[in-house]
Amino acid sequence: MKIFEDQNTSEKFDGEELEFFIDDITYIGEVYLDGNLIFQSPDAIDEESLEAEFYNNFTVINDEDESLYERYEDDDLYGVDDWD
């Protein structure tokens, strides 16, 4: 799970797959997280510049392969191995 925070608005976005596109007609750069548009740039000339601009505007808060819930079992949360 990846969590990104927009530095301008403090809005947070979470998801798995980040995609960078340049629209061939309008030449507007678009960044999608799990298919949802989260960033646009009229200044990007290619995907590399769009990616650089995105990371200048967004902070990566979390970049883990699994959520905290998946990492721990219920027993581990309480520190109890057996409920006898």
C-alpha positions in Angstrom: 0.0 0.0 0.0 1.3 3.4 -0.9 0.1 6.6 0.7 0.8 10.0 -1.0 0.1 13.4 0.5 -0.4 16.5 -1.7 1.9 19.1 -0.2 -0.4 21.9 -1.4 -3.7 20.7 0.1 -2.6 18.0 2.6 -5.0 15.6 1.0 -4.0 12.0 1.3 -4.4 9.3 -1.4 -3.8 5.6 -1.0 -3.5 2.7 -3.4 -1.3 0.2 -5.1 -0.5 1.2 -8.7 0.8 4.6 -9.8 0.6 5.5 -13.5 1.9 8.5 -15.4 0.4 9.5 -18.8 0.8 12.4 -21.2 -2.4 13.1 -23.2 -1.4 13.1 -26.9 -4.1 15.7 -27.8 -3.9 18.2 -24.9 -0.3 17.5 -23.8 -1.5 17.6 -20.2 0.3 15.2 -17.9 -1.9 13.0 -15.7 -1.1 10.8 -12.7 -3.4 8.0 -11.7 -3.4 6.0 -8.5 -5.4 2.7 -9.0 -7.2 4.3 -11.9 -8.2 7.5 -10.1 -6.8 10.8 -11.3 -4.8 12.5 -8.5 -2.6 15.0 -10.3 -2.5 17.0 -13.5 0.2 19.1 -15.0 0.1 21.4 -18.1 3.9 21.7 -17.9 5.0 18.1 -18.4 6.7 17.4 -21.7 7.3 13.7 -21.2 6.6 11.0 -18.5 10.0 11.6 -16.8 9.3 15.3 -16.3 5.7 14.5 -15.1 7.1 12.0 -12.6 9.6 14.6 -11.3 6.9 17.3 -11.0 4.6 14.8 -9.2 7.2 14.0 -6.6 7.9 17.7 -6.1 4.2 18.2 -5.2 3.6 14.9 -3.3 5.2 13.3 -0.3 5.3 9.5 0.1 4.0 8.8 3.6 3.9 5.0 3.3 5.3 2.6 0.8 4.7 -0.9 2.2 3.8 -4.1 0.4 1.2 -5.0 3.0 -1.1 -3.1 5.3 -0.5 -3.1 9.1 -3.5 -5.3 9.5 -2.1 -7.9 7.3 1.3 -7.8 9.0 0.0 -8.8 12.4 -2.4 -11.5 13.5 -5.0 -10.8 16.1 -3.1 -12.6 18.8 0.0 -10.5 18.1 -1.9 -7.2 18.6 -2.6 -8.1 22.2 0.7 -9.9 22.9 -1.2 -13.1 23.8 -0.3 -16.4 22.3 -3.0 -18.5 23.9 -6.3 -17.5 25.3 -6.6 -20.5 27.8 
